[in-house]
Structures are given as structure tokens and as C-alpha cells.
Amino acid sequence: MKCRICAGNTTVWMSGLFDDRHGFPGLFNLRRCQNCGFAQTDPRLPEKQIAEIYNQFYPRKIQNMEAVNPADFPCPNRLSVWLKGTGINCHYQAKPGSRVLDVGCGSGSSLLELKNMSCEAFGVDPEPTAGKLARKYKLKFHRGFLTDNPWPGKKFDYITASQVLEHINDPAGFVRLCRTRLSPGGRLVLSFPNIDSWSKQLLGKRWLHWHIPFHLNHFSRKSVEIMAKKTGMQVEKLSTITPNLWVNLQLRRLLQRPVPGQRDSLWDGKNGHQSQTPGMDWLKLLWITAENFNILSRIPDVFGGGESFLLILK
């Protein structure tokens, strides 16, 4: 199997990985490129099948749209974004007055945030939840994929994709397609897990973000730089961010032992949130602290060892 980024040779790097969230059957390998460090899941699920499974399991599908108030999605506070590590939400990079296409907009809350940021917002997602918000608040939303060519001929100042690139069979092809939809001087903003993060080095197979088999691609810094060059884009910014929520979930994961073929209770939450891990009050306090006040998460970010890349291409 050749590397999907640089076409180099790959070898089996990890084996016997399984879906530790939703119980999808089967065992999977990770093959890593000997040249650029990019890793890919083997075998790979088709993107449409991944979308169907997400629609079935992810809690956002039961979100109560009647309770959504646009005023609850104000312009993000920069200090809060930094403290909580929520800068992986790529649309936060957009400037007021710009036209923004958010690929993988999920529930559609990003479209409301963009609207409150005085941006012209467009959204694409194969999951239908955002359509409910779009109809209620007259937002521009296409259920499907960017390859469907929604809003033909329209160009965008920003195209954003938060935690999307790892799910796409041809990541370089996706970047090339986005380039054709950017206005002159436009920016493509992407976030996705960092395969060389400090926590991955420490935890190995227990790392939260393998997310087998739904994550098809696992990026190193070198593979990101090669992908940008091959697609005719220039790296304007490449940094790492560790969301406090991810630290919270990783801590919970370490207290549980997922079983192959079984859905894990950690992901059986309601109202769009993961379930509380059974335990004493001090554990609940630990979760709250990790998610809202964990300034220590900023340390690996400074040294490039954070959980997620934030990539801006122009």
C-alpha cells in the first residue's frame, strides 16, 4: 500500500486496533509511510458508510432544535478560546464580513456563530441536523459533500473544516478541490489530530484519537507540509492545540476497558454530551477541572506537541 500523501512505501505500524467507541466489527491496522510519517487505516471504510454510522450513533442527531437561540452563539472570546483550547474550531479564524464555507458543519452551530461574527455563512455536512437550523434561521446549508459542487460558481474567502480531513479518503484531493472554491487571497483552515502529540507518544494504542475505523488518515508535521506543496498551497500557519474537552475524555477513557464489538458507555451521552463516567465526586470535579481550567494543556501546544494541528493554507 502506497502512502496517500507522498506515494512512499508503507509498513504495518500498529495492528489489532478496533472501534473502541461504537462497536463497529473487525480489527484494523495502521500502515505508516517510511518517508513522511503519514499513517493510514487499513482496511478503509467508504466515506458514505462513515457518514451513515455517524448519523446513527452521534448524539447531536437528537439535539432539540426548538431550544436553540442564536443569541447563545456570540462571537468567541479570544481568552476563553485559548484557555479551553477551542481554537480547533476553524471558523474562529474568519474575519468579520467574509464569506465562509464550513465543511462538516455538524449540528450547524458554527453557522450561527459565523452569522453573529457578521460573516456570510455556508455549510456542508452529510448528516441532516444542520438542515433543521438552516430552515428555521434561513441559513445556507447543503446536505452532502463538497464533491457535490454546492453553490456552483460561488467563491469563498475562507473554507473551514474542523476535524474533517482525517475522515476523507483522498485528503490531498480534498485540499485541491477547496482551492478551486477559494476567492483570490482566500484561506483554507483545517484542524485534525496530531499523530506525534505528546499524549500519543505516552499512551500508544490507548490514545483517544485513533478513532478506528472512522479516522482514515493520521498526519505528521512532515506529511502536512508535503501535502501543502503537492496541492499548490502555501502554509501560512501550522500550530498545535489541545482542547481541554479532549483531555477530559482521554482521562475517562483510561478508566475504562473497551471491548471489541461493543459500544462503549462513554459515548452513550444525551443532549449532545458524553455520559458521565461512574465514580466518586472527586472524579467529577476532576472532569470539570480538566475541561474548563486546565492551563497545563497549553504547555504541549507551545512546543508543537498538542493533540490537534491547526493548519492555515493560502
C-alpha positions in Angstrom: 0.0 0.0 0.0 1.4 3.3 -1.1 1.2 6.5 1.0 -1.7 8.7 0.1 0.4 11.8 0.7 3.8 11.2 -0.9 3.4 7.8 -2.6 6.1 6.3 -0.5 6.2 2.8 0.8 4.2 1.9 3.9 4.6 -0.8 6.5 2.3 -2.1 9.2 3.0 0.1 12.2 0.2 -1.0 14.6 -2.1 -4.0 14.4 -5.2 -5.3 16.1 -6.9 -1.9 16.6 -10.7 -1.9 16.9 -13.6 0.6 17.2 -13.5 1.4 21.0 -16.5 3.8 20.7 -19.4 2.4 18.7 -18.6 -1.3 18.5 -18.1 -1.5 14.7 -16.9 -5.0 14.0 -13.5 -6.0 12.9 -9.8 -5.5 13.5 -7.7 -2.9 11.7 -4.1 -2.0 11.1 -2.2 1.3 10.8 0.3 1.5 8.0 2.9 4.2 8.3 4.9 5.8 5.5 8.6 5.4 5.8 9.2 8.7 4.1 6.8 11.3 5.5 5.4 9.6 8.6 1.8 9.7 7.4 -0.3 6.7 8.7 -3.4 5.3 7.1 -6.1 2.9 8.4 -6.2 -0.5 6.7 -8.8 -1.5 5.6 -10.6 1.8 4.9 -14.3 2.3 5.2 -16.0 4.3 2.4 -16.8 7.9 3.4 -20.6 7.4 2.8 -20.6 4.4 5.2 -18.8 6.5 7.8 -21.4 9.2 7.4 -24.2 6.7 7.9 -22.6 5.4 11.1 -22.1 8.9 12.5 -25.8 9.7 11.8 -26.8 6.6 13.7 -24.6 7.0 16.8 -23.6 10.6 17.4 -25.7 12.4 20.0 -26.1 15.6 18.0 -28.9 13.9 16.0 -31.2 14.1 19.0 -30.5 17.8 19.7 -33.6 19.8 20.4 -33.6 22.5 17.7 -36.6 24.3 19.3 -34.4 25.2 22.3 -31.7 26.7 20.1 -31.3 30.5 20.4 -29.0 32.4 18.0 -28.0 34.7 20.9 -26.4 31.7 22.6 -23.7 31.7 19.9 -21.9 35.0 20.3 -18.5 35.9 18.8 -15.9 33.8 20.5 -13.8 35.4 23.3 -10.2 35.1 22.4 -9.1 34.5 26.0 -11.7 31.8 26.5 -10.8 30.1 23.2 -7.1 30.0 24.3 -7.8 28.8 27.8 -10.2 26.0 26.7 -8.3 25.0 23.6 -11.4 25.5 21.4 -9.3 27.1 18.6 -9.6 23.8 16.7 -13.0 25.3 15.6 -11.6 26.6 12.3 -14.3 29.1 11.6 -13.0 31.2 14.5 -10.2 32.2 12.1 -12.6 34.1 9.8 -12.7 37.8 9.7 -15.9 39.8 10.0 -17.6 40.5 6.7 -16.1 37.5 4.9 -17.8 34.7 3.1 -17.2 31.4 4.8 -17.9 27.8 3.8 -17.8 25.4 6.7 -17.3 21.8 5.5 -18.5 19.3 8.1 -20.6 21.9 10.0 -22.3 19.2 12.1 -25.3 20.5 14.1 -25.0 23.9 12.3 -24.0 25.8 15.4 -20.9 27.1 13.6 -23.2 28.7 11.0 -24.9 30.7 13.8 -21.6 31.7 15.3 -20.4 32.9 11.8 -23.6 34.8 11.4 -23.1 36.5 14.7 -19.5 37.3 13.6 -21.0 39.3 10.7 -19.9 36.6 8.2 -21.9 35.2 5.2 -22.1 31.6 6.3 -22.5 28.4 4.2 -22.4 24.9 5.5 -21.9 21.3 4.1 -22.4 18.1 6.0 -23.7 14.6 5.1 -25.6 14.5 8.5 -29.0 16.3 8.3 -29.1 18.0 11.7 -27.9 21.4 10.5 -30.8 21.4 8.0 -33.2 22.0 10.8 -31.3 25.1 11.9 -31.0 26.2 8.3 -34.7 26.1 7.7 -35.5 27.8 11.0 -33.0 30.7 10.7 -32.6 30.9 6.9 -29.1 29.6 6.8 -27.3 28.3 3.7 -26.8 24.6 4.1 -26.2 21.6 1.7 -26.7 18.1 3.0 -24.0 16.0 1.3 -20.3 16.5 0.3 -18.2 19.3 -1.2 -17.8 17.0 -4.2 -21.5 17.6 -4.9 -20.5 21.1 -6.1 -23.0 23.0 -3.9 -23.5 26.7 -4.9 -21.6 26.3 -8.2 -19.6 29.3 -9.3 -19.5 30.8 -5.8 -16.1 31.6 -4.3 -15.3 31.9 -0.6 -12.9 34.0 1.5 -12.5 31.1 3.9 -13.2 27.4 3.6 -13.0 25.7 7.1 -13.1 22.1 8.0 -12.8 21.2 11.7 -11.8 17.6 12.4 -12.8 16.6 8.9 -9.6 15.8 6.9 -8.9 12.6 8.9 -12.2 11.1 7.6 -11.6 11.8 3.9 -10.3 9.0 1.6 -8.3 11.4 -0.5 -7.1 14.3 1.7 -4.9 15.9 -0.9 -7.7 15.8 -3.4 -10.0 17.5 -0.9 -7.4 20.3 -0.5 -7.2 20.7 -4.3 -11.0 20.9 -4.5 -11.1 23.5 -1.8 -8.5 25.6 -3.7 -10.8 25.8 -6.7 -13.6 27.3 -4.5 -11.4 30.0 -2.8 -11.5 33.6 -3.8 -8.2 35.3 -4.7 -6.2 35.6 -1.4 -8.6 33.1 0.3 -7.7 30.8 3.1 -8.3 27.1 3.8 -8.3 26.4 7.5 -8.1 22.8 8.7 -7.8 21.1 12.1 -7.1 17.4 12.6 -5.3 15.1 15.2 -1.5 15.3 15.5 0.0 11.8 15.3 3.1 13.0 17.0 1.4 14.6 20.0 2.9 14.1 23.4 -0.1 12.1 24.7 0.1 9.7 21.7 3.8 9.1 22.5 2.8 8.3 26.0 -0.4 6.3 25.5 0.2 4.3 22.3 -2.8 2.2 21.4 -4.8 3.8 24.2 -4.6 7.2 22.6 -8.1 8.6 22.2 -7.8 9.9 18.6 -7.1 6.7 16.6 -10.9 6.5 16.4 -10.6 3.4 14.3 -12.0 2.8 11.7 -13.6 6.3 11.2 -10.3 8.1 11.1 -8.7 7.1 7.8 -5.8 9.5 7.9 -3.2 10.2 10.7 -0.9 13.2 10.0 2.6 14.0 11.0 4.0 17.5 10.5 6.2 16.4 7.6 3.2 14.9 5.8 1.2 18.1 6.2 4.0 20.2 4.7 4.3 17.7 1.7 0.6 17.8 1.2 0.5 21.6 1.0 3.3 21.7 -1.5 1.8 19.0 -3.7 -1.6 20.8 -3.8 -0.1 24.2 -4.7 -0.9 25.8 -1.4 1.3 27.7 1.0 1.5 27.1 4.7 0.6 30.3 6.4 0.3 28.8 9.9 0.9 25.3 11.4 0.5 25.0 15.1 -1.0 22.6 17.7 -3.9 23.0 20.1 -5.0 20.7 22.9 -8.8 21.1 23.6 -9.5 20.7 27.3 -12.5 18.6 26.4 -10.2 16.1 24.8 -8.1 15.9 27.9 -11.3 15.2 29.8 -12.3 12.4 27.5 -8.9 10.9 27.5 -8.9 10.7 31.3 -12.2 8.9 31.2 -11.0 6.5 28.6 -8.1 5.5 30.7 -10.5 4.4 33.5 -12.5 2.1 31.1 -11.7 -1.0 29.2 -13.5 -1.1 25.8 -14.4 -4.5 24.4 -14.2 -5.2 20.7 -17.6 -5.3 19.1 -19.4 -3.5 21.9 -20.5 0.1 22.1 -18.7 1.9 24.9 -20.8 3.6 27.6 -18.5 6.7 27.4 -20.2 7.6 24.2 -23.8 7.0 25.3 -24.5 10.6 26.5 -27.6 12.6 25.9 -28.2 16.2 24.8 -25.0 16.3 22.8 -22.7 15.4 25.6 -20.8 12.2 26.5 -22.0 10.3 29.6 -20.5 10.8 33.0 -18.1 8.1 34.0 -19.4 6.3 37.1 -17.3 7.3 40.1 -16.9 9.4 43.2 -17.5 13.2 43.5 -13.8 13.8 43.3 -13.7 12.3 39.8 -16.5 14.6 38.6 -14.5 17.5 40.0 -11.5 16.3 38.0 -13.6 16.2 34.8 -14.8 19.7 35.3 -11.3 21.0 36.1 -9.8 19.2 33.1 -12.4 20.7 30.7 -12.6 24.3 31.9 -9.5 25.2 33.9 -6.6 23.0 32.6 -4.0 25.6 31.8 -1.4 22.7 31.6 -2.9 21.7 28.3 -1.3 24.8 26.8 2.3 23.6 27.5 2.5 20.9 24.8 0.9 23.4 22.4 3.8 25.8 22.8 6.3 23.0 21.8 4.3 21.6 18.9 3.2 18.5 20.9 -0.5 19.3 21.2 -3.3 17.0 20.3 -4.6 18.7 17.2 -3.0 20.6 14.3 -4.4 23.9 13.2 -3.4 24.5 9.6 -4.0 27.6 7.6 -3.2 27.4 3.8 -3.3 30.2 1.3 
